[in-house]
């Protein structure tokens, strides 16, 4: 394993102000004890046979913008983070290419429009699983990848590379508290109380709702990641109490602010 190259990649990520970086060996996709449910067609080597390692980066979604969802603010924040991920992973792939290791970035979403997800609610590569295999977090009841730093309020991008990079250890401690707030607050009841992967989201239902929001420039939904209590960002933004999202005394100023944002920039 090339530890010298690993340090160079991490240094490059620090220069680019990327807060979450992890490495996964492709063998983790092929190990049934680690990956019991993913079809082989979605493995990195099935997509690009020369792949040896996967570099995964994560960028946070800022909680105050997310709290206004559904809104133009969260809609634009989501688009900004996705655009940055595509740019950063492309630049990191080029960084590895210049060091002599064939590499290619994977687009953030991998589908043309949210409407296609109603009939085929998956992309050709899962960045969430790549982040799990790269030791950045593990799955919660909401089927999103939870991280210690941001809970599920983080987006991931991936680089497939021929470089033999040392893999990061998986996070063994389950981060999900099973509080069920994501299940209870989902506006279309697309989640159930079973642990991942048994409790898979009703993806078509979720996609149909997102398409409705997209017509008003308010997609995606994001409620299940907003209410999740996991993540140091809740401490940073003084949001340890997720009861703020429910009607109760003392929350009026926040509710008025969120409703103000929701009234603008949409149909």
C-alpha positions as CSV (number, residue, x, y, z in Angstrom):
1,X,0.0,0.0,0.0
2,X,1.2,3.5,-0.9
3,X,1.2,5.4,2.4
4,X,3.3,8.2,0.9
5,X,0.6,8.8,-1.8
6,X,-2.1,8.6,0.8
7,X,-0.5,11.4,2.8
8,X,-0.2,13.5,-0.4
9,X,-3.9,13.0,-1.2
10,X,-4.9,13.9,2.4
11,X,-2.7,17.1,2.2
12,X,-4.3,18.0,-1.1
13,X,-7.8,17.6,0.4
14,X,-6.8,19.8,3.3
15,X,-5.7,22.5,0.8
16,X,-9.1,22.2,-0.8
17,X,-10.8,22.5,2.6
18,X,-12.5,19.1,2.3
19,X,-13.4,18.0,5.9
20,X,-14.2,14.3,5.3
21,X,-11.8,11.9,3.5
22,X,-11.6,8.2,3.5
23,X,-10.1,5.3,1.5
24,X,-11.6,1.9,0.7
25,X,-10.1,-1.2,-0.9
26,X,-12.4,-2.7,-3.6
27,X,-12.3,-6.0,-1.8
28,X,-14.7,-4.6,0.7
29,X,-17.5,-4.6,-1.9
30,X,-16.7,-8.2,-2.7
31,X,-16.7,-9.4,1.0
32,X,-20.1,-10.8,1.8
33,X,-19.5,-10.3,5.5
34,X,-19.1,-6.6,4.9
35,X,-21.5,-6.1,2.0
36,X,-24.3,-8.7,2.1
37,X,-26.9,-6.9,0.0
38,X,-25.4,-5.1,-3.1
39,X,-25.6,-6.7,-6.5
40,X,-22.2,-7.3,-8.1
41,X,-23.0,-5.0,-11.0
42,X,-22.6,-2.0,-8.6
43,X,-19.1,-3.0,-7.4
44,X,-16.3,-0.6,-8.4
45,X,-14.5,-3.2,-10.5
46,X,-17.7,-4.0,-12.3
47,X,-17.9,-0.4,-13.3
48,X,-14.2,0.1,-14.0
49,X,-12.2,-3.1,-14.0
50,X,-8.8,-1.4,-13.3
51,X,-10.1,0.0,-10.0
52,X,-8.0,-0.9,-6.9
53,X,-9.1,1.7,-4.4
54,X,-11.9,4.2,-3.9
55,X,-11.3,7.7,-2.5
56,X,-14.4,9.2,-0.9
57,X,-14.8,12.8,0.2
58,X,-17.7,14.4,2.1
59,X,-19.0,17.9,2.3
60,X,-21.5,19.0,4.9
61,X,-25.0,20.5,4.3
62,X,-25.3,23.5,6.7
63,X,-28.0,22.8,9.2
64,X,-29.6,26.3,9.3
65,X,-30.3,26.1,5.5
66,X,-31.6,22.5,5.9
67,X,-34.0,23.6,8.7
68,X,-36.0,25.7,6.2
69,X,-36.8,22.7,4.0
70,X,-38.7,22.5,1.7
71,X,-37.3,25.8,0.5
72,X,-35.3,27.5,-2.2
73,X,-32.5,27.9,0.4
74,X,-32.0,24.2,1.0
75,X,-32.5,23.6,-2.7
76,X,-29.7,25.9,-3.7
77,X,-27.4,24.6,-0.9
78,X,-27.9,21.1,-2.1
79,X,-27.0,22.1,-5.7
80,X,-23.9,24.0,-4.5
81,X,-22.6,21.0,-2.5
82,X,-23.2,18.6,-5.4
83,X,-21.4,21.0,-7.8
84,X,-18.4,21.2,-5.4
85,X,-18.3,17.4,-5.1
86,X,-18.2,17.0,-8.8
87,X,-15.4,19.6,-9.2
88,X,-13.4,18.3,-6.2
89,X,-13.5,14.6,-7.2
90,X,-12.6,15.5,-10.8
91,X,-9.6,17.5,-9.5
92,X,-8.5,14.7,-7.2
93,X,-8.8,12.2,-10.0
94,X,-6.5,14.5,-12.0
95,X,-4.1,14.8,-9.0
96,X,-3.8,11.0,-9.0
97,X,-3.5,10.8,-12.7
98,X,-0.6,13.2,-12.6
99,X,1.1,11.0,-10.0
100,X,0.9,8.1,-12.5
101,X,-2.2,6.3,-11.2
102,X,-5.1,6.0,-13.6
103,X,-8.2,7.5,-11.9
104,X,-11.7,8.7,-12.7
105,X,-14.3,10.6,-10.8
106,X,-17.9,9.4,-10.4
107,X,-20.7,12.1,-10.9
108,X,-22.5,12.9,-7.7
109,X,-26.0,11.8,-8.6
110,X,-25.7,9.7,-11.7
111,X,-29.3,10.3,-13.0
112,X,-30.7,13.0,-15.3
113,X,-33.7,14.1,-13.4
114,X,-35.5,13.1,-10.2
115,X,-38.5,11.8,-12.3
116,X,-36.4,8.8,-13.6
117,X,-36.2,7.6,-10.0
118,X,-39.9,6.7,-9.8
119,X,-39.3,3.8,-12.2
120,X,-35.6,3.1,-11.4
121,X,-34.8,4.5,-8.0
122,X,-31.0,3.8,-8.0
123,X,-27.9,5.3,-9.5
124,X,-25.1,3.2,-11.2
125,X,-22.8,3.7,-8.2
126,X,-23.6,4.3,-4.5
127,X,-21.5,7.0,-2.8
128,X,-23.2,6.2,0.5
129,X,-21.9,2.7,0.5
130,X,-18.5,3.9,-0.7
131,X,-18.4,6.2,2.3
132,X,-19.3,3.3,4.6
133,X,-16.6,1.1,3.1
134,X,-14.1,4.0,3.5
135,X,-14.8,4.3,7.2
136,X,-16.7,7.6,7.2
137,X,-19.8,6.4,9.0
138,X,-22.6,3.8,9.0
139,X,-26.2,3.5,8.1
140,X,-29.2,4.7,10.2
141,X,-32.9,3.9,10.2
142,X,-33.3,6.6,7.5
143,X,-31.1,4.6,5.2
144,X,-28.6,7.5,5.0
145,X,-25.0,7.3,6.1
146,X,-24.5,8.8,9.5
147,X,-21.2,10.4,10.4
148,X,-19.9,11.5,13.8
149,X,-19.2,15.0,12.5
150,X,-22.5,15.8,10.7
151,X,-24.8,12.9,11.2
152,X,-26.5,12.4,7.8
153,X,-26.2,16.0,6.8
154,X,-23.3,15.3,4.5
155,X,-23.0,14.6,0.7
156,X,-20.3,12.3,-0.7
157,X,-18.3,12.0,-3.9
158,X,-16.0,9.2,-5.1
159,X,-12.9,8.7,-7.1
160,X,-12.1,5.2,-8.6
161,X,-8.4,4.8,-8.8
162,X,-5.7,2.2,-9.7
163,X,-3.6,3.5,-6.8
164,X,-3.2,0.9,-3.9
165,X,-4.2,3.3,-1.1
166,X,-4.3,2.0,2.6
167,X,-8.0,1.5,3.5
168,X,-9.4,3.2,6.6
169,X,-11.0,1.1,9.3
170,X,-14.7,0.7,9.3
171,X,-16.6,2.5,12.1
172,X,-17.9,-0.4,14.3
173,X,-20.0,1.6,16.8
174,X,-23.5,2.1,15.5
175,X,-24.2,5.9,15.3
176,X,-27.9,5.7,14.9
177,X,-29.8,6.1,18.2
178,X,-33.0,4.5,16.9
179,X,-34.9,7.6,18.1
180,X,-37.4,7.1,15.2
181,X,-37.7,10.8,14.5
182,X,-36.9,10.2,10.8
183,X,-39.7,7.6,10.6
184,X,-42.2,9.7,12.5
185,X,-41.4,13.0,10.7
186,X,-41.3,11.7,7.1
187,X,-44.0,13.6,5.2
188,X,-44.9,10.7,3.0
189,X,-44.3,7.8,5.4
190,X,-41.6,6.3,3.3
191,X,-39.6,4.8,6.2
192,X,-40.2,2.1,8.7
193,X,-38.6,1.1,12.0
194,X,-36.5,-1.8,10.8
195,X,-32.7,-1.4,10.8
196,X,-30.8,-1.0,7.5
197,X,-30.8,-2.9,5.2
198,X,-34.1,-4.6,6.1
199,X,-35.9,-1.3,6.5
200,X,-35.2,0.1,3.0
201,X,-36.9,3.4,2.1
202,X,-39.9,3.2,-0.2
203,X,-37.8,4.9,-2.8
204,X,-40.5,5.4,-5.4
205,X,-42.7,7.2,-2.8
206,X,-39.8,9.3,-1.8
207,X,-38.9,10.1,-5.5
208,X,-42.5,11.0,-6.3
209,X,-42.6,13.5,-3.4
210,X,-39.3,14.9,-4.5
211,X,-40.6,15.4,-8.0
212,X,-43.5,17.3,-6.6
213,X,-41.1,19.6,-4.7
214,X,-38.9,19.9,-7.8
215,X,-41.7,21.6,-9.7
216,X,-41.7,24.3,-7.1
217,X,-37.9,24.5,-6.9
218,X,-38.0,23.1,-3.4
219,X,-36.4,19.7,-3.9
220,X,-35.0,17.6,-2.2
221,X,-37.1,17.0,0.9
222,X,-34.4,16.4,3.6
223,X,-36.7,16.1,6.6
224,X,-35.2,12.7,7.6
225,X,-31.7,14.2,7.8
226,X,-32.9,17.5,9.4
227,X,-34.4,15.8,12.5
228,X,-31.6,13.3,13.1
229,X,-30.0,14.0,16.5
230,X,-26.6,12.5,15.5
231,X,-23.6,14.8,14.6
232,X,-21.3,17.4,16.1
233,X,-22.8,20.0,13.9
234,X,-25.9,20.0,16.1
235,X,-23.6,21.2,19.0
236,X,-22.0,23.8,16.7
237,X,-25.3,25.3,15.7
238,X,-26.8,24.9,19.3
239,X,-29.4,22.4,18.1
240,X,-28.9,19.6,20.5
241,X,-32.6,19.6,21.2
242,X,-34.4,18.4,18.1
243,X,-37.7,19.3,19.7
244,X,-37.2,22.6,18.1
245,X,-38.8,21.2,15.0
246,X,-42.0,20.4,16.7
247,X,-44.6,22.8,17.9
248,X,-43.8,23.8,21.4
249,X,-43.2,26.9,23.5
250,X,-40.1,28.8,22.8
251,X,-39.8,27.9,19.1
252,X,-41.9,30.7,17.6
253,X,-38.9,32.8,16.5
254,X,-37.4,29.8,14.6
255,X,-40.7,28.8,13.0
256,X,-41.3,32.4,11.8
257,X,-37.8,32.5,10.3
258,X,-38.3,29.2,8.5
259,X,-41.7,30.2,7.2
260,X,-40.3,33.5,5.9
261,X,-37.7,31.7,3.8
262,X,-40.3,29.2,2.5
263,X,-42.5,32.0,1.1
264,X,-39.9,33.2,-1.4
265,X,-38.1,31.9,-4.6
266,X,-40.7,29.2,-5.3
267,X,-43.8,28.8,-7.4
